Amino acid sequence: MTDITVKRTVKKVFGKLAAKGRNKEELEALYDSLPSDIQEEINHCFADKLPELSSDIIGKAVFNADIHPERVKYLISELAGDKTIEVKGSFSNEGAVQSVYSKKMLFDIPAKLSDLRIAVVELQKVKQQFFAKRSDLYKSNMLLLQYSVNKGQKKENIDYDDVKGVILIFLFCKSPDLLAEYETTHYIHRINEQITDTGIKVPALDTVIYVQLDKCLEQFKNHMDGENNRELQQLLCMIADINDEAVKESAKESRFLSEIYNEVGELSKEREVQMTILSEEMEKMLYEEEMAALRKAAKSEGYGDGYGEGYSEGRDKGYSEGRDKGYSEGRDKGYSEGRDKGYSEGRDKGYSEGRDKGYSEGRDKGYNEGQSVGRNEGDSVRLVKIIVAMLKKNMTVGEIAHLTDIPEETVNRVVKIAKQFAPEYDSDKVVSEYLNDTE
């Protein structure tokens, strides 16, 4: 079992408990049943630092439009540049559904405005390049909600002239490349209208706002502010990194920001909140690891094709014809101009001279075979120890299999071996016997 699979198993365990609203005692019992290295990971998540405001459960609590309308009003009105905005509460975070086959859309921070518009703030923790497509889908769904009939309304009371607009705000913890590479001092980007190719400005029902939190934080640390709005910059920096010492110190100037810090501190003490955040972090890690694996595989495949061709035609002509000179000049210049700079910066000759042809042949075969095998002795050890630890807590085979999503046949096999070493259930002996039996 790969390391990613182990993390996914732990994530599912905590995710199930949090989702089903298990009580504190059950959460603590599960925590106690985990191996010490996983317990240390969990403790580290909440030691001497606050959970991020961009975390789903924290962000939705701190910026709940029903409980804290003044916070949501400040955030939306300042980002939209419209001081007249008033927040009247929240609305369902589920988007419009066209049919039973439609994919459900969930909003992070929904808010109803006094002028009958609706607004949604989305907290984006991981870097995503398809943000423009996502915003098109979100604003379309929000507009469909505005054009729908609510309880107590009649269809004839809604027409195109009466449809109210929407405001969609994306807060990016990591800026997409399109925004990051654009040269400007601004970190807030507003789309208020559409423009034809002939220059006609067409009014739109939607306002879309993109906010680069990482750029905002970088400017703050360099004593700059491209938006010239200090308190807004302080709030956005808190969302970017609530544990940054400079941000913490700055927030003391404002009672508004200090109250948010205190609320996050209290929320972080709740076990359910901790488990939910852990589940979010596991999901984020899995996403980033899977994306990294895909990038690595793509580079490996590209290198294998290019390296084999390059060697067959020689150093001078290896990639002059096959890769637009990418590899013919790559050996001399460290792939600085080859494969869109991917290897010059990322591998720095690591493949060209570090593996001496063996990598191109060995990695192609080894990677594919390694993916199919997907299991190593170290991960098997961790898996067996998780099952043994839960067995010591008098959990049945069925309970262990249900909580961890490990096949019951595998759990039963480990349990049978473990019973040979009862009542101590020496995990090292169980692991040794399990590995011998597997061989």
C-alpha positions, 0 to 999 in steps of 0.5 A: 500500500502506497503512502498516499493510500495510508493517508487516504485511509486515515482521512476516511476514518476521521472524515466519517466520524466528523460527518456522522457527528460522533461524540467526543468520547468516540473521537478520542477512542479512535485517536488513542487507537492510532499508532504514535507517529500518526498521533504526533502528526495530528498533535502537530497540526494544532500545536502553537498555531491556529487553523487557517481561515481558508479552512472550510469549517473555520471560514464558514463559521467566522464569516457566517452571514446569519451570525456575523453579517457585519463581517460579511458586509465589510468583506464584500463591500470593500472588495466590490468597492461599493459602500452601499452594500448591506447584508441581510443574512445567508441563503442555502449553500446549494446551487440550482439543480436542473435534474437528478443527473446534475452535478451539485454545486456548493457555495462556501460563504453565501449572502443575501443583500438588501438590494435583493442581489446575492453574493458568494465568497469562495475560499480557494486553498490549492492552486487551480488553473481553471478558475475562469471556467469555474467562475463561469459555472458558479455565476451561471448557477447563481443567476439561475437561482435569481431567475427562479421562483421562491416559495410564495412567488408567482412565475409571472412576477419574474421577468428579465427586467426584474432579475437581480444581479450577483456578486462572485468573489474568489479568494486565492491562497495561491494565485493562478499563473494567469494572475500571478504573471500579470504585471500590476501592483493590484491584487484585487481584480474586478469584472463589472462589464462585458466589452465587444470586439468593436468596443461596445461596453455591455452591462452585465448582471454579474460582478466577478472579483478575483483576489490574490491573497498571496500577493497581498501578503507579500506586499504587506511584508514589504510595507506596500499596499497596491489597493491603499486600504490598510484594514482590508489588507490586514483582513486578507492577510489573516485569511492568507496566513493567520499565524504570520507573526507580523499579521498577528501584531498588525491585527492588534490595532483593530478590535474587529480583527482581534475578535476574529482571532479570538473566535478562531482560537476558541473554535480550534479547541473543539475536537470535531473542528480538529477532526474536520480540519485534519480531513481537509488537510489530508484531502489537500495533501492527497490532491497536491501529491496526485498532481505532483505525481502526474507532473512527474510522470509527464516529465518522465515520459517526455524525457524517455521519448526525447532522451532515446531519440537524442542519443540515437542521433547524437549530442549535436542533432539529438533534439534539433529536429525532434524537439525544436532544438530542446535536447540538442542544446540541452546537454550544453545549457542544462535544458534551459531552452528545452521542453518549455524550460521544464527540465532546465529549471526543474531537473538542472541536468539531473536526467541528462547526466545524472542517470546516464541513459539508464534512467530513460530505460529503467524509469519507463519500465520501473515507474509503470511496474511500480505503479501497478505493484503500489505496495512496499514493506514500510506501508504494510507495517503501518497498515498492520499496526493500525489494525493491531492498535484498533484490535487492542481497543476491543474493536471487531473485524467488522468495525475496523473494516468499516472505519478504515475502508480496509477489506474485511478479508485483509483485516481478518487475516491480520487479526488471526495472526495477532491472536497468536500473540495475545494478550499482549498483541506485540505489534512488531511480532505481528508485523514480522509474521504478516510479512513472512506470510505475505512472502 
